[in-house]
């Protein structure tokens, strides 16, 4: 009997090697079960108190020094927002450890399962990168976190900083789905962990991807952020630029606060410093414009020493004794070692007089002082002496000063509150005249229309640009609908002419309705002819337009205190003089009279009227009830600052564009509208009512004006 034997199975070496490789890889990728919690009681206490967590688990950052009462209130707001909800803002000074508090609080929020997706935002991408790098370092290297949160930290340590290991990492044979990217981390899925799958991400305020921030879970669920921390959302440059402030506020309102979707409300905390007047932080504090936010400003020094101007600074009149400031600043600038001697002598002076010098001084944080200093009080005074009062007020007190020499002036917030409740394009029965002003720019035309009562009570009833930008806030630089887009290939002079024609026809062809039903038409339309090559184009348009009887080409001239006021200019044949404006025959365009405006006077005039309550006679107000409607308009009206100057027996305010070259076109337009009202016969009030001084005129100057320049 023959037995047929089956051939032995073929040995496949490649298959064997592949299986062996997978087994080795699995053994390497599997991190094993996390160790037990080292101190369950400590961990439990940390979950009940964010303050305890910050002080206990981060000995090299938020645990370095005891927290002050101010810190505890800031941390309490953070804990309340994380565990419940709300919108909080903490305006704190530099060195307050706000960034460390922010990042460590984000870890607390996910470690205990209070939040599923925490996003941390900062002013720009480099700062955001630093935030996520700090979070990664704590999760990977913090031994105390490893002891009590092994369900999180064990998996991050196993990565050894290599993101490519994430895709294959397992625990007990199951993928952890850990994420370790440049802009985010996701907690590993570990059985029994409250943090499983939670996400921590960082973004720059203006970076891409903020609006659609979400994370896809292994189950397919799209996880949206449910809590965010905004840490230092502005820089010194952006804080002083209204357009940037507006842009970042819009990102917070429209993008960040809507990240949770419609089914959940976003919880948010802003930790920042006030850098400039009416910056992003100050606007969030404004209850009228942002009623849903709450918080506080925290100063480094709440009260100065009783001997502030004697022993500390020596600035008190009649004080002749030695003072700390003089000792600290008394050193040879040519000797690189002499400053150390001066500092040492100042320290000796402070220690010898410490009881008297500390008396009455109240600081926010007793532990806030550097090596070589002896107290937080001394640290504050060193900051003040070394860097100056302006820097100290900004960086330490959250009270940025006004520009040196600037007079008290309106802020954008105050302007947006000058509302009269009338609908747009409507005005009360006391109005008798309407005027408009058009500011000519290379990309587009800005315009403002005002209604005037005979006593110069004014109402801004319309403003905008042509072409219409179709959005509430824009700048000249970011405008997308321009004259070039509307008239492609045409010379700029033709673009101006066509744009002016369409805009003027729209304004002059409209019957504007008063509240009593009476209709009025524009009585004067002034067009700026100061913009470079536009001068000839504007004058030509004013001569040839069907509305030429209403049109007036103008030139702005900011007369200084040292220059002769318009009222004393020599008389020119055929001219018409008004209140700080003069209309003269044009030498180049026959039949045309050009208008010269003293812009310094009229800018002060409109600001003085805007200071008044909207219900006051002689005030200037804006339509509507919503301050947000006029944010762009108000920013442009405050794009310049004034300085009080003296000369030729008079005082006046000279206006200068703020640094950063912000848009000021609506300020020019509103100023021109007021001049238009004056040209139509509206009466300017007394100098006292305008809060401006009246120039003193010598009899000899009046005689010279009357007799053609000859002095008696």
Rosetta blueprint (number, residue, H / E / L):
1 X L
2 X L
3 X L
4 X L
5 X L
6 X L
7 X L
8 X L
9 X L
10 X L
11 X L
12 X L
13 X H
14 X H
15 X H
16 X H
17 X H
18 X H
19 X H
20 X H
21 X H
22 X H
23 X H
24 X H
25 X H
26 X H
27 X H
28 X H
29 X H
30 X E
31 X L
32 X L
33 X L
34 X L
35 X L
36 X L
37 X L
38 X L
39 X L
40 X H
41 X H
42 X H
43 X H
44 X H
45 X H
46 X H
47 X H
48 X H
49 X L
50 X H
51 X H
52 X H
53 X H
54 X H
55 X H
56 X H
57 X H
58 X L
59 X L
60 X L
61 X L
62 X L
63 X L
64 X L
65 X L
66 X L
67 X L
68 X L
69 X H
70 X H
71 X H
72 X H
73 X H
74 X H
75 X H
76 X H
77 X H
78 X H
79 X H
80 X H
81 X H
82 X H
83 X H
84 X L
85 X L
86 X L
87 X E
88 X E
89 X E
90 X E
91 X E
92 X L
93 X L
94 X L
95 X L
96 X L
97 X L
98 X H
99 X H
100 X H
101 X H
102 X H
103 X H
104 X H
105 X H
106 X H
107 X H
108 X H
109 X H
110 X H
111 X H
112 X L
113 X L
114 X L
115 X L
116 X L
117 X E
118 X E
119 X E
120 X E
121 X E
122 X E
123 X L
124 X L
125 X H
126 X H
127 X H
128 X H
129 X H
130 X H
131 X H
132 X H
133 X H
134 X H
135 X H
136 X H
137 X H
138 X H
139 X H
140 X H
141 X H
142 X L
143 X H
144 X H
145 X H
146 X H
147 X H
148 X H
149 X L
150 X H
151 X H
152 X H
153 X H
154 X H
155 X H
156 X H
157 X H
158 X H
159 X H
160 X L
161 X L
162 X L
163 X H
164 X H
165 X H
166 X H
167 X H
168 X H
169 X L
170 X E
171 X E
172 X L
173 X L
174 X E
175 X E
176 X L
177 X L
178 X L
179 X E
180 X E
181 X L
182 X L
183 X L
184 X E
185 X E
186 X E
187 X L
188 X L
189 X L
190 X L
191 X L
192 X L
193 X L
194 X L
195 X L
196 X L
197 X L
198 X L
199 X E
200 X E
201 X E
202 X E
203 X E
204 X E
205 X L
206 X L
207 X L
208 X L
209 X L
210 X L
211 X L
212 X L
213 X L
214 X E
215 X E
216 X E
217 X L
218 X L
219 X L
220 X L
221 X L
222 X E
223 X E
224 X E
225 X L
226 X L
227 X E
228 X E
229 X E
230 X E
231 X E
232 X L
233 X L
234 X L
235 X L
236 X H
237 X H
238 X H
239 X H
240 X L
241 X L
242 X H
243 X H
244 X H
245 X H
246 X H
247 X H
248 X H
249 X H
250 X H
251 X H
252 X H
253 X H
254 X H
255 X H
256 X H
257 X H
258 X H
259 X L
260 X L
261 X L
262 X L
263 X L
264 X L
265 X L
266 X L
267 X E
268 X E
269 X E
270 X E
271 X E
272 X E
273 X L
274 X L
275 X L
276 X L
277 X L
278 X L
279 X L
280 X H
281 X H
282 X H
283 X H
284 X H
285 X H
286 X L
287 X L
288 X L
289 X L
290 X L
291 X L
292 X L
293 X L
294 X E
295 X E
296 X E
297 X E
298 X L
299 X L
300 X L
301 X E
302 X E
303 X E
304 X L
305 X L
306 X L
307 X L
308 X H
309 X H
310 X H
311 X H
312 X H
313 X L
314 X L
315 X L
316 X L
317 X L
318 X L
319 X L
320 X L
321 X L
322 X L
323 X L
324 X H
325 X H
326 X H
327 X H
328 X H
329 X H
330 X L
331 X L
332 X L
333 X L
334 X L
335 X L
336 X L
337 X L
338 X H
339 X H
340 X H
341 X H
342 X H
343 X H
344 X H
345 X H
346 X H
347 X H
348 X H
349 X H
350 X H
351 X H
352 X H
353 X L
354 X H
355 X H
356 X H
357 X H
358 X H
359 X L
360 X L
361 X L
362 X E
363 X E
364 X L
365 X L
366 X L
367 X L
368 X L
369 X L
370 X L
371 X L
372 X L
373 X L
374 X L
375 X L
376 X H
377 X H
378 X H
379 X H
380 X H
381 X H
382 X H
383 X H
384 X H
385 X H
386 X H
387 X H
388 X L
389 X H
390 X H
391 X H
392 X H
393 X H
394 X H
395 X H
396 X L
397 X L
398 X L
399 X L
400 X L
401 X L
402 X L
403 X L
404 X L
405 X L
406 X E
407 X L
408 X L
409 X L
410 X L
411 X L
412 X H
413 X H
414 X H
415 X H
416 X H
417 X L
418 X L
419 X E
420 X L
421 X L
422 X L
423 X L
424 X L
425 X L
426 X L
427 X E
428 X L
429 X L
430 X L
431 X E
432 X E
433 X E
434 X E
435 X E
436 X E
437 X E
438 X E
439 X E
440 X E
441 X L
442 X L
443 X L
444 X L
445 X E
446 X E
447 X E
448 X E
449 X E
450 X E
451 X E
452 X E
453 X E
454 X L
455 X L
456 X L
457 X L
458 X E
459 X E
460 X E
461 X E
462 X E
463 X E
464 X E
465 X E
466 X E
467 X L
468 X L
469 X L
470 X L
471 X L
472 X L
473 X L
474 X L
475 X L
476 X L
477 X L
478 X L
479 X L
480 X L
481 X L
482 X L
483 X H
484 X H
485 X H
486 X H
487 X L
488 X L
489 X L
490 X L
491 X L
492 X H
493 X H
494 X H
495 X H
496 X H
497 X H
498 X H
499 X H
500 X H
501 X H
502 X H
503 X H
504 X H
505 X H
506 X H
507 X H
508 X H
509 X L
510 X L
511 X L
512 X E
513 X E
514 X E
515 X L
516 X L
517 X L
518 X L
519 X E
520 X E
521 X L
522 X L
523 X L
524 X E
525 X E
526 X E
527 X E
528 X E
529 X L
530 X L
531 X L
532 X L
533 X L
534 X H
535 X H
536 X H
537 X H
538 X H
539 X H
540 X H
541 X H
542 X H
543 X H
544 X H
545 X L
546 X L
547 X L
548 X L
549 X L
550 X L
551 X E
552 X E
553 X E
554 X E
555 X E
556 X E
557 X E
558 X L
559 X L
560 X L
561 X L
562 X L
563 X L
564 X L
565 X L
566 X H
567 X H
568 X H
569 X L
570 X L
571 X L
572 X L
573 X L
574 X L
575 X L
576 X E
577 X E
578 X E
579 X L
580 X L
581 X E
582 X E
583 X E
584 X E
585 X E
586 X L
587 X L
588 X L
589 X L
590 X L
591 X L
592 X L
593 X E
594 X E
595 X E
596 X E
597 X E
598 X E
599 X H
600 X H
601 X H
602 X H
603 X H
604 X H
605 X H
606 X H
607 X H
608 X H
609 X H
610 X H
611 X H
612 X L
613 X L
614 X L
615 X L
616 X L
617 X L
618 X L
619 X L
620 X E
621 X E
622 X E
623 X L
624 X L
625 X L
626 X L
627 X H
628 X H
629 X H
630 X H
631 X H
632 X H
633 X H
634 X H
635 X H
636 X H
637 X H
638 X L
639 X L
640 X E
641 X E
642 X E
643 X E
644 X E
645 X E
646 X E
647 X E
648 X L
649 X L
650 X E
651 X E
652 X E
653 X E
654 X E
655 X E
656 X E
657 X E
658 X L
659 X L
660 X L
661 X L
662 X L
663 X L
664 X L
665 X H
666 X H
667 X H
668 X H
669 X H
670 X H
671 X H
672 X H
673 X H
674 X H
675 X H
676 X H
677 X H
678 X H
679 X H
680 X L
681 X L
682 X L
683 X L
684 X L
685 X L
686 X L
687 X H
688 X H
689 X H
690 X H
691 X L
692 X L
693 X L
694 X L
695 X L
696 X L
697 X L
698 X L
699 X H
700 X H
701 X H
702 X H
703 X H
704 X H
705 X H
706 X H
707 X L
708 X L
709 X L
710 X L
711 X L
712 X L
